[in-house]
Amino acid sequence: MVRRRHPGGSQQQFARVLILAENTKSKQWEMVATVDIDDPKQLPQIALDKDGYATAIDASSKSLTAPVSQLRSAVTDNFATGGELTGKKVFTPTTASQRQIKVHDETTRKFGPRGTTRFTATDAQFTDAYALKTTTGSLVVFSHTHTQHDAVAAPGLRIIPEKEDRAWLGTSPSPAFTYTFTCSDIAAVPSAPQASSLLGYECRRTDAKAAGPNTSV
């Protein structure tokens, strides 16, 4: 784990988990994943062998109480439904999971009666996942991809692209836009059959386009 300063120059510290693995061909160590966590105190203790190395676990193994496929479905459900289907069942209420649910709650209401917003899970752009053995279970780092579809609620209305979207969309208004987000997530999965903890996540907009599915108003 490393710490980094806030990019704005403040003294506030953020914790970041880096996952490194040895390339079996070159015998060189490579960084394979990185994600910020909200509270370093939540990070479970990594189980180390006699040589001081962490033990890798198959993140998709059914022996985990929450395999990566289940974790990925749960985080996308936090965005899509506010966690009502699986998110609140798979995860305990942590700062990270509550932030995802807040994104759903606030974004789906931003247009009021003039428009709608719908989050949808899509195939992960990066399917690799990494899990390390901890003293209480495992630590899983993975990625997920979801879309956000904004549409007006009545003919004649248009959405104006926001500043950060104009690299993809230009400045022309449209009745609907679809945005794609690629995210990194980190979760602590207990060995006992109980809820996992989402420790942190980061999302970046990686695509945006006018119109898309279900654009009728």
C-alpha positions in Angstrom: 0.0 0.0 0.0 1.3 3.5 -0.8 -0.1 6.9 0.0 -0.5 9.8 -2.3 -1.2 13.5 -2.0 -4.4 15.0 -3.3 -3.7 16.3 -6.8 -4.8 19.8 -5.8 -1.8 20.1 -3.6 -3.6 19.8 -0.2 -2.0 17.8 2.6 -4.9 15.3 2.7 -3.6 11.8 2.3 -5.2 9.0 0.2 -4.3 5.3 0.4 -3.7 3.4 -2.8 -3.3 -0.4 -3.2 -0.9 -1.6 -5.8 -0.9 -5.2 -7.0 2.4 -6.5 -8.5 3.0 -9.8 -10.1 6.1 -11.6 -11.4 6.1 -12.2 -15.1 6.8 -15.9 -15.5 8.7 -15.4 -18.8 10.8 -12.3 -18.1 11.0 -12.9 -14.3 10.4 -9.2 -13.9 7.9 -7.7 -11.5 5.0 -5.7 -13.1 2.2 -3.6 -11.7 -1.0 -5.2 -12.7 -3.7 -3.3 -10.8 -4.1 -0.1 -8.7 -7.1 1.3 -6.9 -7.6 3.9 -4.1 -9.3 2.9 -0.8 -11.4 5.2 1.3 -10.0 4.2 4.8 -6.7 2.3 5.2 -8.0 1.0 8.6 -10.5 -1.1 6.6 -7.8 -2.9 4.7 -7.5 -6.5 5.9 -4.1 -7.9 6.8 -2.5 -9.6 3.9 -1.4 -13.2 4.8 2.4 -13.6 4.0 4.3 -16.7 3.5 7.7 -17.5 5.3 9.5 -15.5 2.6 7.3 -12.4 3.0 5.3 -12.9 -0.2 1.5 -12.6 -0.5 -0.4 -15.6 -1.8 -2.5 -15.2 -5.0 -6.0 -16.7 -5.1 -8.2 -17.3 -8.1 -10.7 -14.4 -7.9 -13.3 -16.4 -9.9 -13.1 -19.5 -7.6 -16.4 -20.7 -6.3 -14.6 -21.4 -3.0 -14.7 -17.6 -2.3 -17.8 -16.6 -0.5 -18.2 -13.9 -3.1 -16.4 -14.6 -6.4 -15.5 -11.7 -8.7 -18.5 -12.3 -10.9 -20.7 -11.7 -7.9 -18.8 -8.7 -6.8 -18.9 -7.2 -10.2 -22.7 -7.7 -10.4 -23.2 -6.1 -7.0 -21.3 -2.9 -7.8 -23.1 -2.4 -11.1 -26.4 -3.0 -9.2 -25.4 -0.2 -6.8 -25.4 2.1 -9.8 -28.4 0.6 -11.6 -30.9 0.2 -8.8 -29.3 1.8 -5.8 -28.3 -1.7 -4.6 -31.8 -3.0 -4.2 -31.3 -6.3 -6.1 -27.9 -7.5 -5.1 -25.7 -4.6 -4.0 -27.0 -4.3 -0.5 -27.0 -8.1 -0.1 -23.4 -8.7 -1.2 -21.9 -5.6 0.5 -22.0 -4.2 4.0 -22.7 -0.4 4.1 -19.3 1.1 3.6 -18.3 4.6 2.5 -17.5 3.2 -1.0 -20.8 1.3 -1.5 -22.8 4.2 -0.2 -21.0 6.6 -2.6 -22.1 4.3 -5.5 -25.7 4.3 -4.3 -25.6 8.1 -3.9 -24.5 8.4 -7.5 -27.6 6.4 -8.5 -29.9 8.3 -6.3 -28.7 11.8 -7.3 -28.1 11.2 -11.0 -31.4 9.5 -11.7 -33.2 12.5 -10.3 -31.1 15.3 -11.9 -33.6 16.1 -14.7 -36.7 16.0 -12.6 -39.8 15.5 -14.8 -37.9 16.7 -17.9 -35.8 13.6 -18.5 -34.6 10.2 -17.3 -31.3 8.6 -16.4 -30.7 4.9 -16.5 -27.6 3.0 -15.5 -26.9 -0.4 -17.1 -24.2 -3.0 -16.6 -22.2 -3.9 -19.7 -19.3 -6.3 -20.4 -16.2 -5.4 -18.5 -13.6 -3.8 -20.7 -10.9 -5.3 -18.5 -11.8 -8.8 -17.3 -8.7 -9.6 -15.3 -9.1 -9.7 -11.5 -6.6 -10.2 -8.8 -7.1 -11.7 -5.3 -4.7 -12.0 -2.4 -5.1 -14.2 0.7 -5.8 -12.3 3.9 -5.9 -13.4 7.5 -9.7 -13.1 7.3 -10.4 -14.2 3.8 -9.3 -12.5 0.6 -8.8 -9.0 -1.0 -10.1 -8.8 -4.5 -9.2 -6.0 -7.1 -11.3 -6.0 -10.2 -12.8 -3.7 -12.9 -16.3 -3.2 -14.1 -17.9 -1.2 -16.9 -21.4 0.4 -16.9 -23.3 2.9 -19.1 -25.4 5.9 -18.2 -28.2 6.7 -20.6 -29.7 10.2 -20.4 -32.9 11.0 -22.3 -35.5 13.8 -22.4 -39.0 13.0 -21.3 -40.9 15.0 -24.0 -40.6 15.9 -27.7 -38.8 19.2 -28.3 -36.5 19.0 -25.3 -32.7 18.6 -25.8 -29.8 17.9 -23.5 -26.7 20.1 -23.8 -23.4 18.3 -23.5 -21.5 19.1 -20.3 -18.0 20.5 -20.6 -16.2 17.3 -19.7 -18.1 15.4 -22.5 -17.4 17.7 -25.4 -14.3 15.9 -26.5 -16.7 13.1 -27.5 -19.9 14.9 -28.2 -19.1 18.4 -29.4 -21.5 21.1 -28.4 -24.7 19.9 -30.3 -27.7 19.3 -28.1 -29.5 15.9 -28.5 -32.6 14.2 -27.0 -30.4 11.4 -25.6 -26.8 10.6 -24.7 -25.1 7.4 -23.6 -21.9 7.5 -21.5 -19.6 4.6 -20.8 -17.7 4.4 -17.5 -14.7 2.1 -16.7 -14.1 1.6 -13.0 -11.7 -0.1 -10.7 -13.0 -1.6 -7.5 -11.5 -3.3 -4.4 -13.4 -5.5 -1.9 -12.6 -7.5 1.2 -14.2 -10.9 1.0 -14.5 -12.8 4.3 -13.9 -16.5 4.6 -17.1 -16.9 6.6 -20.4 -16.8 4.7 -21.2 -13.1 5.4 -21.3 -9.9 3.4 -18.2 -8.5 1.7 -16.9 -4.9 2.1 -16.3 -2.6 -0.8 -13.2 -0.6 0.3 -12.9 1.8 -2.6 -13.6 2.4 -6.3 -12.7 4.9 -9.1 -14.7 5.5 -12.2 -13.6 7.4 -15.4 -15.8 8.3 -18.4 -14.2 6.5 -21.3 -16.8 7.1 -24.1 -19.9 9.2 -24.8 -22.2 9.3 -27.8 -25.4 11.0 -28.9 -28.6 8.9 -28.9 -28.2 5.2 -28.4 -30.8 2.5 -27.3 -34.2 3.5 -26.1 -34.1 7.1 -27.2 -37.8 7.5 -27.9 -39.5 10.3 -26.0 
